Amino acid sequence: MKVRGKKILTTSIACLFALWMSGPMANAKNAGADGGMSIYDGEPTEADCRMCHDDLSSFPMLLATNPDRHHALSADCLSCHSFVWNDALGAEVISSPRDCLTCHEVSDIEGAPGSTNVHHQTATFADRDCAVCHTK
């Protein structure tokens, strides 16, 4: 009788733990059939990146917006920007790259913990504060 009671208690605790762990992530957008908890609706887009990375009031831990962070990486403007012809001006102008996915691989910005996902290599992730990103 005691063994059966211990099994029920152990199973109950395991179920409660699983519910507790999935709570912050249960509302994640696009929770796939494979159990993934992507914060994107399908393939990530430029708008998905900017939703967080340009919002310092909601995400103060980022410290700077993307342009400021990228400009701090190099003094060589032409490593990211190029000259492009502008018909309206009749002159070359500096390009302003806007698509994060031009330089950042999808596999580096999404994926389960333990993957190459840089979002899972942050202090927020280490603090197990999943709900900061997995909110919808």
FIDREN-229524 format. One record per residue (C-alpha): residue number from 1; x, y, z; residue in one letter. Coordinates in steps of 0.05 Angstrom, whole numbers, plus 5000, padded with zeros to 4 digits. Example, Ala and Ser with C-alpha at 12.3 -4.5 7.8 and 13.67 -1.06 7.14 Angstrom:
<rs>
R  seq     X     Y     Z  type
R    1  5246  4910  5156     A
R    2  5273  4979  5143     S
</rs>
This chain:
<rs>
R  seq     X     Y     Z  type
R    1  5000  5000  5000     M
R    2  5057  5048  5017     K
R    3  5091  5037  4949     V
R    4  5028  5054  4911     R
R    5  5019  5118  4952     G
R    6  5092  5138  4937     K
R    7  5081  5127  4863     K
R    8  5019  5170  4863     I
R    9  5055  5224  4902     L
R   10  5116  5221  4856     T
R   11  5072  5224  4794     T
R   12  5032  5282  4822     S
R   13  5095  5321  4838     I
R   14  5123  5308  4769     A
R   15  5059  5332  4736     C
R   16  5057  5395  4779     L
R   17  5130  5409  4763     F
R   18  5117  5401  4688     A
R   19  5058  5449  4691     L
R   20  5099  5499  4732     W
R   21  5157  5496  4682     M
R   22  5112  5504  4621     S
R   23  5072  5561  4652     G
R   24  5115  5620  4629     P
R   25  5123  5590  4560     M
R   26  5053  5562  4550     A
R   27  5031  5624  4514     N
R   28  5091  5628  4467     A
R   29  5073  5644  4396     K
R   30  5078  5588  4346     N
R   31  5087  5531  4395     A
R   32  5101  5478  4342     G
R   33  5079  5406  4339     A
R   34  5150  5386  4355     D
R   35  5143  5420  4423     G
R   36  5182  5482  4403     G
R   37  5166  5548  4435     M
R   38  5184  5599  4381     S
R   39  5170  5671  4396     I
R   40  5158  5683  4322     Y
R   41  5098  5666  4277     D
R   42  5136  5621  4229     G
R   43  5203  5643  4202     E
R   44  5230  5705  4240     P
R   45  5224  5771  4204     T
R   46  5257  5839  4209     E
R   47  5195  5864  4246     A
R   48  5202  5807  4297     D
R   49  5274  5828  4311     C
R   50  5257  5902  4318     R
R   51  5197  5887  4363     M
R   52  5247  5874  4419     C
R   53  5314  5902  4397     H
R   54  5287  5972  4384     D
R   55  5246  5975  4448     D
R   56  5292  5995  4504     L
R   57  5235  6015  4550     S
R   58  5209  5943  4551     S
R   59  5278  5911  4545     F
R   60  5327  5956  4582     P
R   61  5376  5898  4589     M
R   62  5394  5909  4515     L
R   63  5427  5975  4535     L
R   64  5427  6003  4464     A
R   65  5386  5999  4400     T
R   66  5411  5957  4343     N
R   67  5442  6014  4302     P
R   68  5481  6038  4363     D
R   69  5504  5967  4380     R
R   70  5526  5953  4308     H
R   71  5561  6020  4300     H
R   72  5602  6005  4362     A
R   73  5628  5941  4328     L
R   74  5670  5974  4274     S
R   75  5696  6041  4252     A
R   76  5697  6014  4180     D
R   77  5630  6039  4154     C
R   78  5637  6002  4089     L
R   79  5640  5935  4125     S
R   80  5563  5940  4129     C
R   81  5544  6000  4086     H
R   82  5556  6010  4013     S
R   83  5546  6064  3961     F
R   84  5484  6056  3919     V
R   85  5458  6099  3862     W
R   86  5397  6142  3878     N
R   87  5360  6163  3815     D
R   88  5320  6218  3850     A
R   89  5384  6251  3875     L
R   90  5426  6234  3815     G
R   91  5482  6213  3861     A
R   92  5509  6155  3902     E
R   93  5485  6150  3973     V
R   94  5503  6106  4032     I
R   95  5459  6045  4038     S
R   96  5424  6032  4103     S
R   97  5419  5957  4114     P
R   98  5355  5941  4151     R
R   99  5345  5866  4147     D
R  100  5376  5831  4207     C
R  101  5372  5765  4170     L
R  102  5421  5790  4118     T
R  103  5477  5779  4168     C
R  104  5447  5737  4223     H
R  105  5429  5664  4208     E
R  106  5361  5640  4231     V
R  107  5394  5583  4268     S
R  108  5433  5634  4309     D
R  109  5371  5671  4332     I
R  110  5321  5615  4345     E
R  111  5322  5544  4370     G
R  112  5316  5506  4435     A
R  113  5361  5515  4495     P
R  114  5428  5483  4480     G
R  115  5425  5502  4406     S
R  116  5463  5559  4373     T
R  117  5406  5607  4393     N
R  118  5441  5669  4421     V
R  119  5378  5688  4459     H
R  120  5389  5626  4502     H
R  121  5459  5650  4520     Q
R  122  5436  5712  4557     T
R  123  5431  5731  4630     A
R  124  5355  5732  4622     T
R  125  5356  5659  4601     F
R  126  5406  5640  4656     A
R  127  5358  5672  4706     D
R  128  5303  5627  4677     R
R  129  5261  5688  4663     D
R  130  5228  5656  4601     C
R  131  5167  5701  4604     A
R  132  5209  5762  4583     V
R  133  5208  5734  4512     C
R  134  5156  5679  4513     H
R  135  5095  5722  4529     T
R  136  5043  5712  4475     K
</rs>
